[in-house]
Amino acid sequence: MFTEGIKRFIKGLAKKLLLANPLGLLVNEIMLTEIHFLGPLAAWIGIIAFTLQLFFDFSAYTDMAIGVGKMLGFELPENFNYPYISRSVTEFWRRWHITLSGWLRDYVFIPLSLSLRHFNKAGVFFSLFITFIICGMWHSAGWNFFIWGAIHGFFLGMEQLFLSKYLSKLKMWSLIYTLLVITSSFVFVTARDLSHAISYLNVMYSFPSETSLGIEAFLGKQHLFLMGIGIIFCLPIEKLKIFSKKHKALEVGELLFLIVLLLFSVMALTSETYNPFLYFRF
C-alpha cells in the first residue's frame, strides 16, 4: 500500500504541476481578453482548456490525498472515473466528484423524491432540479453557480423524463451532447460574473466578427501539445489490453516514467510561485 501510495501521489503532483497549471495560464490569457476581441474558436479553446484544467487540478489533489492515505494505511474512496467519456449528464455525475454526488443522492435527492413521489416522473424531475441548484449554491452563493446547477439539474431531469432512451441509441452523438452541455456549463464556473458568462457563451455560439482575434493569437505549439496530452489522459488508456497484463518491461517502464514525472514536477515546483488548487475557492 505504501508503494502504491507513492505512485498515486506522484501522478497527482504531476497532474497539478505539469498539466493543470500550464493550462491555467492559457485559460487566464483568454478569459482576461476583452470579450469583443475574442473569436468563437478562441472562446472554444479557452473553455476546452478550462475543462481540462479543472479535471486535472481537481483529480490531482484527490490522487494526492488517496496516495497519502495509502501511505498511512487508509483506503480513501475514488472520486473520478474518466468523466469526459460519459454519454449522458447522468453518467457524468456517476463519474465526476463521486463522493459529492453520492452525498447529494443520499441526503438531498432521495428525501426530495420520496416527498414528491406522487407526482411520478415530474416529481423526479423537480427533485433533480432542486438538488443541483443546491449543489450549485453549495459551491458558491452567486448567480453563476445557481445557473450552473440549474443547467445540470435540467438536463438530468430531462434525461429521466425521456432523453436517456434516445441517448442510449445515439452512441457518438450522445458523447458530443454530453461534452457540449458540460463545457458550456463550465463557462459559468470560470467567468468573472453573470454578464461575462453570457457574453462568453454568445461568442462561442456565434460567427467571428471583424475585430475578433484568431486562435493563433493565443495558441502556441506548447499549448497544442498540452491539450493533446490532456485529452489522451482523460481516456481510460490504462485499461487497454497491452497494460492489463503484468510484464517486467511494463513495470520497469512505469517506474522510469514516475521518476521522470517526479523530477519534472519538482523542477516546476521550484520555478513557480504559490498556485492553489482551483477547488479551494469553493
Secondary structure by P-SEA (a helix, b strand, c coil): caaaaaaaaaaaaaaacccaaaaaaaaaaaaacccccccaaaaaaaaaaaaaaaaaaaaaaaaaaaaaaaaabbbbbbccccccccccaaaaaaccaaaaaaaaacccaaaaaaaacccaaaaaaaaaaaaaaaaaaaacccaaaaaaaaaaaaaaaaaaacaaaaaaaaaaaaaaaaaaaaaaaacccccccaaaaaaaaaaaacccccccccccccccaaaaaaaaaaaaaacccccccccccccaaaaaaaaaaaaaaaaaaaaaaaaccccccccccc
